[in-house]
């Protein structure tokens, strides 16, 4: 019985060594989701923390994070397209 438990323990350690980053990532997502649900149930303050501005972005402080990210992605794509068209001509 002890030999079987040792073999299982060795196999678990090998799996953790090979897939450690994946395991930690999945655990982080699960813990984040659980923390979010538990904190939502507590009905904390409705105040929002101040949002720091992105370097070089002329955005309102009222814009949502998704709008900021999509704006920055659009700028990056336009920049890449303009450099790509100039490079091939």
C-alpha positions in Angstrom: 0.0 0.0 0.0 2.8 2.4 0.9 4.6 1.6 -2.4 1.4 2.5 -4.3 1.0 5.8 -2.5 4.7 6.6 -3.2 4.1 5.9 -6.9 1.0 8.2 -6.9 2.9 10.9 -5.1 5.8 10.8 -7.6 3.4 11.0 -10.5 1.6 14.0 -9.0 4.9 15.8 -8.5 5.9 15.1 -12.1 2.6 16.4 -13.4 2.9 19.5 -11.3 6.4 20.1 -12.5 5.4 19.7 -16.2 2.2 21.7 -15.9 2.9 24.1 -13.1 2.1 27.3 -14.9 -1.2 26.0 -16.3 -2.2 24.8 -12.9 -1.4 28.1 -11.3 -3.3 30.0 -14.0 -6.4 27.9 -13.6 -6.2 28.3 -9.8 -5.8 32.1 -10.2 -8.9 32.3 -12.4 -11.0 30.2 -10.1 -9.9 32.2 -7.0 -10.6 35.4 -8.9 -14.1 34.3 -9.9 -14.9 33.1 -6.3 -13.6 36.3 -4.9 -15.7 38.4 -7.3 -18.9 36.5 -6.5 -18.3 36.7 -2.7 -17.5 40.4 -2.9 -20.5 41.2 -5.1 -22.7 39.6 -2.5 -21.4 41.9 0.2 -22.7 45.0 -1.7 -19.6 47.1 -1.2 -19.4 50.9 -1.9 -20.6 52.1 -5.3 -17.6 54.5 -5.6 -15.2 53.8 -8.3 -11.4 54.4 -7.9 -9.8 57.0 -10.1 -8.7 55.5 -13.4 -5.1 56.3 -14.4 -4.6 57.6 -18.0 -2.8 55.6 -20.6 0.4 57.3 -21.8 -0.3 59.3 -24.9 -4.1 58.7 -25.0 -6.5 61.6 -25.1 -9.4 59.8 -23.4 -12.1 61.0 -21.0 -11.9 59.7 -17.5 -15.5 58.6 -17.9 -14.8 56.0 -20.6 -15.0 52.3 -19.8 -12.0 50.1 -19.8 -13.3 48.2 -22.8 -13.5 51.5 -24.8 -10.0 52.4 -23.8 -8.6 49.0 -24.9 -10.5 49.0 -28.2 -9.3 52.6 -28.9 -5.7 51.6 -28.2 -6.0 48.5 -30.3 -7.5 50.5 -33.2 -4.6 53.0 -33.0 -2.1 50.1 -33.0 -3.7 48.5 -36.0 -3.8 51.8 -37.9 -0.1 52.3 -37.1 0.8 48.8 -38.3 -1.2 49.2 -41.4 0.4 52.6 -42.2 3.9 51.2 -41.6 3.1 48.1 -43.7 1.8 50.0 -46.6 4.8 52.4 -46.6 7.2 49.5 -46.4 5.8 47.7 -49.4 5.8 50.7 -51.7 
